[in-house]
Amino acid sequence: MCAQLSQQSTLNKPVSDHNFVQLLSTVRFLTRQALPLRGNLEENGNYWQLLKLLGQENDELGLWLNQARNITLHD
């Protein structure tokens, strides 16, 4: 069981690293444009909306965002 989790984690690392860079790039873009990250609600904020837009073009990012959001909402 531990070996399977370790192997899965190793396989997911490049995708997670790439997606993390996308998150940082989104923050950098918004700050360079002097735009706020958040809106009235977190889901309406510039940061989340830009990530959703990028996720529509990048399937791996979209899937990763959905998984991360489900974990956050259900903990």
C-alpha positions as CSV (number, residue, x, y, z in Angstrom):
1,M,0.0,0.0,0.0
2,C,2.8,2.5,1.0
3,A,4.7,1.6,-2.1
4,Q,1.7,2.3,-4.3
5,L,1.1,5.7,-2.7
6,S,4.8,6.5,-3.1
7,Q,4.7,5.5,-6.7
8,Q,1.6,7.5,-7.4
9,S,3.1,10.5,-5.6
10,T,6.2,10.3,-7.7
11,L,4.1,10.2,-10.9
12,N,2.0,13.2,-9.8
13,K,4.9,15.4,-8.8
14,P,5.8,16.8,-12.3
15,V,2.1,17.7,-12.8
16,S,1.8,19.3,-9.3
17,D,5.0,21.2,-9.8
18,H,3.8,22.6,-13.2
19,N,0.4,23.5,-11.8
20,F,2.0,25.2,-8.8
21,V,4.1,27.4,-11.2
22,Q,0.8,28.2,-12.9
23,L,-0.6,29.4,-9.5
24,L,2.4,31.6,-8.9
25,S,2.3,33.0,-12.4
26,T,-1.4,33.9,-11.9
27,V,-0.5,35.8,-8.7
28,R,2.4,37.6,-10.5
29,F,0.2,38.6,-13.4
30,L,-2.5,40.0,-11.2
31,T,-0.1,41.9,-9.0
32,R,1.7,43.4,-12.0
33,Q,-1.6,44.6,-13.3
34,A,-2.4,46.0,-9.8
35,L,-5.6,43.9,-9.7
36,P,-6.9,42.5,-6.4
37,L,-6.8,38.8,-6.0
38,R,-10.1,38.5,-4.3
39,G,-13.6,39.7,-5.0
40,N,-16.7,39.9,-2.8
41,L,-16.7,36.1,-2.7
42,E,-13.6,33.9,-3.1
43,E,-15.2,32.3,-6.2
44,N,-15.8,35.7,-7.8
45,G,-12.2,36.9,-7.2
46,N,-9.8,37.7,-10.1
47,Y,-7.4,34.9,-8.9
48,W,-10.0,32.1,-9.0
49,Q,-11.6,33.3,-12.2
50,L,-8.2,33.5,-14.0
51,L,-7.3,30.0,-12.7
52,K,-10.6,28.6,-14.0
53,L,-10.0,30.2,-17.4
54,L,-6.5,28.7,-17.5
55,G,-8.0,25.3,-16.4
56,Q,-10.3,25.3,-19.4
57,E,-7.3,25.5,-21.7
58,N,-5.1,23.1,-19.6
59,D,-6.9,19.9,-18.7
60,E,-4.3,18.9,-16.1
61,L,-4.6,22.2,-14.3
62,G,-8.4,22.1,-14.5
63,L,-8.5,18.6,-13.0
64,W,-5.9,19.5,-10.3
65,L,-7.9,22.6,-9.3
66,N,-11.1,20.6,-9.0
67,Q,-9.4,18.0,-6.9
68,A,-7.8,20.6,-4.6
69,R,-11.1,22.5,-4.3
70,N,-13.0,19.3,-3.3
71,I,-10.4,18.4,-0.7
72,T,-10.5,22.0,0.8
73,L,-14.3,22.1,0.9
74,H,-14.9,18.7,2.4
75,D,-12.3,18.8,5.2
